[in-house]
Amino acid sequence: MTGGIIVSIYVFVLAVFAGIELITRVPPLLHTPLMSGANAISGITLVGALIMAGEGGSGFSTILGFLAIIFATINVVGGFLVTDRMLEMFKKEEKKK
């Protein structure tokens, strides 16, 4: 049991370092497409959370699934709002006649 926890912590720490390295090296031009991709991944997380909450398992897993639904929904909606706002900055303004 303890070995599994240590391996999980090890994988988590490696993922944090890899994520930091990847995100700091992304050029600003690619931020919007990457944010859209991250929103798609959050959408997949949302589907998994819905399955987890609706599975009818223990009360603890249902609560965790419900919390995951809330946080994934906030992430998806907020991400799309920020992406839309960023794309608005690149639209050309039409001249009034």
N, C-alpha and C positions, 0 to 999 in steps of 0.2 A: 504494500500500500504506500509506504513512504517513498519508494523508488518512483512510483507514478507521479507523485506530487513534485518531486525534484525534477523529473523530466519535463513536466508541464511548465514549471517555473523557468527552466532553461529555455524551452521553446518560446515562451512569452518574452523573455529578455532578448533573445535573438531577434524576434519579430519587431520589438521596439527599436532596436538598433538599426535593423534593415529598413524599417519605415522612415526613421529619421534621415538616414543617408539618402534614401530615394527621394523624399519630399524636398529636402534642401537642394538637391541637384536638378530639379525640374525648372526649365526656363519659363518665364512668365507667360509666354505665348501659349503654352500647353496647359495652363491651369484650368481653363474652362472645359476643355474636353476631358481632362482627368476628373474634374468635379462631377461631370455628367456620368462618367464611368463609376465613380464612387456612389452616386445616387442609385445606379442600377444594382450595385452590390447590396446597398442598404435595402432595396426593394426585395432582393432575394432573402435577406435577413428577416424582413417583415413577413414573408410567406412562411419561413421556418418558425417564426414566433407564433404565427396564427395556428400552425399545426401543433406546436407544443402546448399552447394554451387550450386548444380545443380537443386534445387527445383524451382528456378525462382521467389522467393519472392522479398522482398524489396532489394534495392541496398546494404543496410547496412548488411543484413543477408548474402548476397552473398559475400561481402568483408570479413566478419568474417569467413565464411565457407572456403574461399580461404586461409586466414591466417592459419586457423586450418589445412588445407591440407598441407601447407608448413611446419608448426611446427611438425605435426605428422609424416610426411615423414622423416624429419631430425631425429626425435627421433627413428623411426623404423630402419632406415639405420644405424645410429650411434650405436644403441644398438646391432644390429646384428654384426657389425664390432668389437665392444668391446667384445662381447660374443665369437666370433670366435678367437679373439686374446687370450682371456683367456683360451680357450680350447686348443690352440696350446701349451700353457705352460705345459699341462699335457701329451702331446704325448711323447712317448719314441723315442729317436733318434736311428736310425738303424746304426749298425756298418758297416763301409766300408770294403770290402774284398780286 
